[in-house]
Amino acid sequence: MNAPDPTRQQSADLLLMIRPASFRMNEQTAVNNAYQQPADAEVDTVAVAQAEFDGLVNRLRDHGITVCVQDDDADRDTPDALFPNNWVSFHADGRVGLYPMFAVNRRRERREDLLLRLATDHDRHIEEFVDFTEFEKHNVFLEGTGSLILDRVNMVAYASLGPRTDEQATRQFCDTFGYDLVSFKACQTSGDTSAPIYHTNVMLAIGTQWAVVCDSIIPDAAERQHVLDALTRSGRTVIRITANQVNGFAGNVLEVRNSSGERFITMSSAARNAFTPEQRDRLSDFATLVHAPIPTIEHLGGGSVRCMLAEVFLPPADAL
């Protein structure tokens, strides 16, 4: 494990969010996302998703958290555009990662113009785009910080390997950005079926002083212990959740900072309710819990609050 750098931050003070323009249940991602469910009735899914999105943005801003909201382009027909963390990651050295996406219609979400506007509007410096999308030509995928849970302090990447998280692509990311890899396989359940989990970030989250993990869905005992040992060695308090709590999106949470440096753990209201009172108390020892209801986004999109937040670690424009 690389030696931690005390200047590294685990939580970002700027978030990129994409306001949806064509949200619906994405048929191309539903093939391996067990958390997506069809609508119960005819509803205006875009309008409802926009209202839930705006409510989350307002809740974050109420706590002084800086959010850069960019509008999705309806002409692109990108139903999952509100989940930008899958196609882009931002790093403190000014590099920006662009990632190979499993669903063809999600590849249209990648927009360098949007990233350049983000950097300009918030006085951040982009040094280089690191493009991993060549893997798509070989049907190999790595979906950003959905696939990769980054311990940015200790430079360790955790990845549950599966259809959207290829081992070769994961290792190339680690070689490029200087991370050590902790890889494993975890399973998601739907009814009586079990399959590789679609994204690591539904069962694992890492904050500055805490980690949330569902280790029980890692079938291999040695891999399970390896993950727990790595989290423990990082010095964090490990909060273990159950598979049922994963289904309630308790693993899909993210620590962020506001402009005053105060830390918050963001989550959906469903995720908050999925935690036990004791677990909520333990998390509250490290940061303020911030939640908002996004039931339609979770139900149709199969993702929650963490998926909606792309952490921006880019350096200030005048720092380089």
N, C-alpha and C positions, 0 to 999 in steps of 0.2 A: 504494500500500500504506500502511495506517495505521502511524504510528510505534509501535514496541513500548513497552509499559509494563513497566518492570522488576519491578513488583509482581505481574504476572500469572503464573499457574502454568500450565504445559502439562499437568501430571499431577495427578490428584486423589488426596486422602488418604482418601477414603471411596468405597466401591463398593456399588451396589445389585445384588443377584442374586436371581432368582426360582427357587425350587426347583420342578421340574416335577411336575405331578400327572396329566397326560394326554398325555405326549409320544408322538409317532409321526411317521412321514413325513407331512407336511402336503400333501395332494393339491392344495390351492388355491395353494400357493407353488411347487410343483414345475414348474408350467407355464413359469416363466422363471428358475428356479434350477438351473443345470446341475450343481451340486455335490451335489444331493440324489440318493440312490440307494435303491432298495427294500431291505428287509432280506433277507439271504441265507437265513435260516431263521426258523422261528417262535421268537420270543423275547419275553420280558416286557420290552417296550421302556421302560416307565415305570420299572420296578425297576432296569434297567441304567443308564438315564439318570440316575436319582437317585444311584446309586453313583458314577458318573463325576462328577456335579455335586459331591457331598460331598467327593470326593477333591480336586477343584480348590479348593474352599473351604478345606479343611484345609491345602493347600499354600500358599495365599495367607496364611492366618493364621499359619502357621509362621514367616513372614517379617515378622510384625508389621503386616501390611496389614489395615486395618479393613474388614470386609465386613458389610453389613446384608443378611441373608437373610430374604426374605419368601416365604411359601408360596403357590403357585398354588392356585386354586380349581378342583377337578376338575369341579364342576358347570358351569363355563363352557365346558368342552371347548375348551381353547386349547392345541393341541399345540406351539406355538412360544413359549409364555410364558417359557421360560428365555432368550429373546433380547430383554431389555427395552430395549436401546439403540435399537431401531427405533421405539419409540413415545414415548420421553421423553428430554429432555436437560435438564441442570441448569446454571445459570449463576451466576457470582460475584456478580451484582447482585441475586440472589434470584429471578430469573425462571425459570420452568419451561416448556419447550416441549412441546406435545402434537401428534402428527403424524398425517397422513392415511396409512392403510395400504392396500396393494394388495389383500391377501386379506381377505375379509369376516370370516372367523373370527379373524383377528388383531386386529380392531378391539375385540374383547371383552377384550383384554389390558389396555386402558387403565383404570386404577383410581386415582382421586384419593384414595380412602381409604388406599390403600397408601402414596401419596406423603406424605400428612399424617402417617401413623404413622412413616414414615422420619424426617421432620423433627423430630417430637416425641422419638423415641427417641434421636436423635443430636444434639439441641440445635441444629438448623439452621433458618434463617429462609426461608420462602417468601413472597416479596413479591407475586407475580402469576403466574397461569397464562396463557400465551400459546398460544391454541388455533388451530392451522392445519387442524383436521379438516374444516372447511367444504369444503375442496377435494375431499373424497370424493364429494360430491354431483355433482361435475363429472368424475368418474373421473380425477382428478389426484392424484398421490401424491408424498410426500416422507418417506422412512422414517428420520428421525432421524439419528443418527450412524453409521448404515449407509450412508445416502446422502451425508452430509456429513462430510468429514474436516476438523476444525477446528484451525487453527493459532491457539490462544487467546492466544498472546503477541503475534503480529503482526496478529491479527484478519483472517485470510484463511480462507475456506471453499473447499475443493476438492470438486468434485462431478462424477462421471461420469454424464451424462444418459442416461436410459433409461426403461423402463416404470415403475420405482418411484422415479425421481428426475426430476421435472418441472422444466423451466427456470423457468417462471413462479413456481412454489411456492418454488424455491430462491432466486430473487431477492427474493421477499417475506421469506423468512427473513433474508437478508442485510440488507435494508433495516430490518427490525425490530430486529435484534440488533447492527447496526453492523459487519458483515463485508464485506470486498471478496471478489469471487467469481472463482475460477479454474475454469471449466467446460470439459469436454471429453467425448469419447466413447471408451469402451474396450470391448473385445469379450471375451466368454468363449467358450471352445470346448468342444464335447462331440461326440466322434467327428469326423465330417466337417462339422459345422455350426458356425456362428459367429453370435453374437447379442450385443446390448448387455449388458454385465455387469450382474448384478442389483443389486449393492451396491458402492459405491466402496471400502468398507473391506476387501474381499478382495484388493485390489491396491495399496493405499496406506495407510501408517501414518506418523504424525508424533510424535516425542518431543521432549524439550527440546533435545537437541543432534544428533539424527539423524532421518533419514527413510528408510523402505523403500518402494520404488515399482517396479512392473512397467510401465515406459514402453513396452515393445515391443508391448503389446496396445492402444496408442492408435494407430489407423491413420493419422490425419492428422499429417503431419510437423510442421506449424506448431503444432498443439495439443500434440503431444508435447514439442516444444522449449519451449513456453510453460510447461508444467508443470515441467519440469526447471529452467528459469530461475527460476521462482518459488520452488522449493524451495532452490535455491542461494542466491538473494538473502536467504533467511531466515537464512542463516548455518549451516545444518545440514549434517552429513556425509550425503551421499545414497548409499544402498546399493541398487543396482539388482538386481532379481530377475527370473527368467524366468517364462514362462507355466506351465511344469511346476511351478515352485516355488509359484506361485499355487494350482495344483491341490492342492498339499500344505498349503495354508493359511499359507504363510510371510508373506503380506501381512496376515494377520488377527491382528495383535499389538498390544499396548497398553502404554504406560508408565504406571506408577502410583507413588505414594509411600506409605511406611509412617508410623507415628506419629513416628518420629525424623527424617523427611525424607529417608530413603534411597530412591533410585529403583530400580525394577525394571521389566523388560520381560517381560510375561506372554504366554504362548503355549501351544499344545497341544504334546504330545510329537511329534506328526506334523509340526507346523510347525518345531519345533527340528531335527528330522531332515531337513527339506527345505532348511534353510539349509546352505551349505557351511561347513566348519570355519573358513575365513577370515572368512566373514560373521559367524559366531557370535563370533569373536574381536573383530571390529570393534564389534559391538553391545555386547559385554562391557566395552569401554573406557568406555561411557557409563552402564551400569546392569547390575545382576545379572539374569541370565536365570532366569526361573521358569517351569517347564512341568509339565503334568500330562496323562495320557492320557485322551482323551474320544472314542474312535473311533466309538462308536455315535451320539453326538450329532452328530459331523461327518458320518457316513455318511448318516443318515436326515434330519438337520436341515439339512444343507448350510451350516452355519455353525460357527465355532470359538470360541476363548476370547474374542477381542475382542467378539464379538456377545453374549456372556453377561454382559458387564460394563457397567453404566451408571455413568458417572463422576459423582460428586456434588460439584459446585463451590459449592453453596449456602453463604452466609456463616453464621458462628455466630449463634445466636439473640440473643446479647447484643451483637452488633456494630453493630446498627442501632437 
